[in-house]
Amino acid sequence: MSKSKQEEKSAELAKQILENYQPETVEDIQNALNEIFRPMFESMLKGEMNHHLGYESNDKTEKETENRRNGSLLQSSWA
């Protein structure tokens, strides 16, 4: 049975990660994956926040919503 295109791409990506990062321990693998995926997840979360609030970060124009990224309300911490 032949591999699907997605499986082939996944295998190639795994091969590139191993070649580029040459991990020797589980911690090395975790650090490599963190370095690879962190920018992607941060970008996705930023886009989600932009969509939720209805405006881009650092947008200085008048807003149609009361939602803000840095509000002035007191915030409590959960200890």
C-alpha positions in Angstrom: 0.0 0.0 0.0 1.4 3.4 -1.0 1.8 6.4 1.4 -0.5 9.3 1.0 0.8 12.7 0.0 0.3 13.9 3.6 2.2 11.0 5.0 5.1 11.6 2.6 5.2 15.3 3.5 5.2 14.4 7.2 8.0 11.9 6.8 10.0 14.5 4.8 9.4 17.2 7.5 10.5 14.8 10.3 13.6 13.9 8.3 14.5 17.6 7.9 13.9 18.3 11.6 16.3 15.4 12.5 18.9 16.6 10.0 18.8 20.3 11.0 18.5 19.9 14.8 20.3 16.6 15.3 18.5 15.9 18.7 20.2 13.5 21.0 17.7 13.6 23.9 14.0 14.0 24.4 14.8 17.5 25.7 16.6 18.3 22.5 13.5 17.2 20.5 11.2 19.3 22.7 13.4 22.3 22.3 13.5 21.9 18.5 9.7 21.5 18.3 9.2 24.5 20.5 11.5 26.6 18.3 9.6 25.4 15.2 6.0 25.7 16.3 6.1 28.7 18.7 6.1 31.3 15.9 3.2 29.5 14.2 1.1 29.3 17.3 1.8 32.9 18.2 0.8 34.0 14.8 -2.4 32.0 14.9 -3.3 33.4 18.3 -2.6 36.9 17.2 -4.9 36.4 14.2 -7.6 35.0 16.4 -7.4 38.0 18.8 -7.5 40.4 15.8 -10.6 38.6 14.5 -12.3 38.5 18.0 -11.6 42.2 18.7 -12.2 43.4 15.2 -9.0 45.4 14.8 -5.3 44.9 14.3 -2.7 45.2 17.1 -1.5 48.9 17.6 -4.5 50.2 15.5 -4.9 53.8 16.6 -8.2 54.5 14.9 -11.6 54.8 16.6 -12.9 51.4 17.6 -16.5 50.1 17.3 -16.2 47.9 20.4 -15.3 48.4 24.0 -13.0 45.3 23.9 -9.4 46.3 24.2 -6.1 44.4 24.3 -4.8 46.4 27.3 -7.8 47.4 29.4 -7.7 49.6 32.5 -9.7 47.3 34.7 -8.1 45.7 37.7 -7.1 42.1 37.1 -7.0 39.6 39.9 -4.5 36.7 40.0 -5.5 33.2 40.7 -3.1 32.0 43.4 
